Amino acid sequence: MNYELLTTENVPVKMWTKGVPVEDDARQQLINTAKMPFIFKHIAVMPDVHLGKGSTIGSVIPTKGAIIPAAVGVDIGCGMNALRTALTAADLA
């Protein structure tokens, strides 16, 4: 296994952080995110992990049936738009 597995109440957190110190606050933020009921399968964590404002920087948070705008970083170059369209979920499958 190339990652550390952090077990939580809902989904696991797979951390590709070998040799990288992970702040306690960032680890707790990941655990809190993993408790959300719409997280899909697991959270992935990359070596650039650190505490973030909306979510943990360096994390990949797959969801099912939900969008988390705060999961996108707030630094320069990070951003997203939420737009209403006529597309349905079936259109995107």
C-alpha positions as semicolon CSV with decimal commas, in nm:
position;residue;x (nm);y (nm);z (nm)
1;M;0,000;0,000;0,000
2;N;0,149;0,334;-0,106
3;Y;-0,069;0,542;0,124
4;E;-0,155;0,575;0,492
5;L;-0,516;0,488;0,569
6;L;-0,693;0,712;0,819
7;T;-1,012;0,540;0,934
8;T;-1,310;0,760;1,018
9;E;-1,677;0,708;1,108
10;N;-1,795;0,737;0,745
11;V;-1,537;0,699;0,468
12;P;-1,161;0,642;0,491
13;V;-0,898;0,904;0,414
14;K;-0,617;0,776;0,191
15;M;-0,305;0,985;0,251
16;W;-0,018;0,982;0,000
17;T;0,202;1,170;0,247
18;K;0,491;0,933;0,327
19;G;0,765;1,134;0,498
20;V;0,552;1,449;0,505
21;P;0,443;1,591;0,840
22;V;0,066;1,651;0,854
23;E;-0,053;1,923;1,091
24;D;-0,291;1,803;1,363
25;D;-0,543;2,070;1,257
26;A;-0,528;1,953;0,894
27;R;-0,578;1,591;1,004
28;Q;-0,882;1,694;1,211
29;Q;-1,020;1,894;0,919
30;L;-0,993;1,581;0,701
31;I;-1,172;1,371;0,963
32;N;-1,450;1,630;0,986
33;T;-1,490;1,635;0,607
34;A;-1,500;1,255;0,591
35;K;-1,800;1,259;0,828
36;M;-2,017;1,436;0,571
37;P;-2,285;1,193;0,445
38;F;-2,237;1,274;0,076
39;I;-1,863;1,197;0,055
40;F;-1,816;0,926;-0,209
41;K;-1,592;0,625;-0,130
42;H;-1,289;0,802;0,023
43;I;-1,095;1,126;0,050
44;A;-0,749;1,138;-0,109
45;V;-0,469;1,350;0,036
46;M;-0,160;1,462;-0,156
47;P;0,187;1,557;-0,020
48;D;0,110;1,932;-0,026
49;V;-0,151;1,882;0,248
50;H;-0,208;2,164;0,495
51;L;-0,491;2,334;0,683
52;G;-0,721;2,537;0,462
53;K;-1,003;2,786;0,517
54;G;-1,287;2,595;0,347
55;S;-1,127;2,255;0,320
56;T;-0,789;2,091;0,354
57;I;-0,542;2,202;0,088
58;G;-0,404;1,906;-0,104
59;S;-0,718;1,697;-0,066
60;V;-0,945;1,545;-0,328
61;I;-1,305;1,523;-0,203
62;P;-1,538;1,320;-0,426
63;T;-1,908;1,369;-0,355
64;K;-2,232;1,208;-0,464
65;G;-2,541;1,427;-0,486
66;A;-2,367;1,737;-0,352
67;I;-2,127;2,014;-0,451
68;I;-1,895;2,180;-0,198
69;P;-1,791;2,523;-0,333
70;A;-1,569;2,580;-0,027
71;A;-1,360;2,276;-0,128
72;V;-1,184;2,491;-0,388
73;G;-0,890;2,685;-0,251
74;V;-0,898;3,058;-0,196
75;D;-0,545;3,137;-0,319
76;I;-0,463;3,310;-0,644
77;G;-0,556;3,088;-0,937
78;C;-0,809;2,882;-0,742
79;G;-1,173;2,938;-0,813
80;M;-1,495;2,815;-0,961
81;N;-1,839;2,929;-1,071
82;A;-2,174;2,769;-0,997
83;L;-2,418;2,817;-1,283
84;R;-2,772;2,689;-1,325
85;T;-2,822;2,505;-1,656
86;A;-3,095;2,301;-1,819
87;L;-2,874;1,990;-1,803
88;T;-2,984;1,697;-1,590
89;A;-2,766;1,437;-1,421
90;A;-2,856;1,196;-1,703
91;D;-2,720;1,445;-1,958
92;L;-2,382;1,430;-1,787
93;A;-2,364;1,051;-1,751
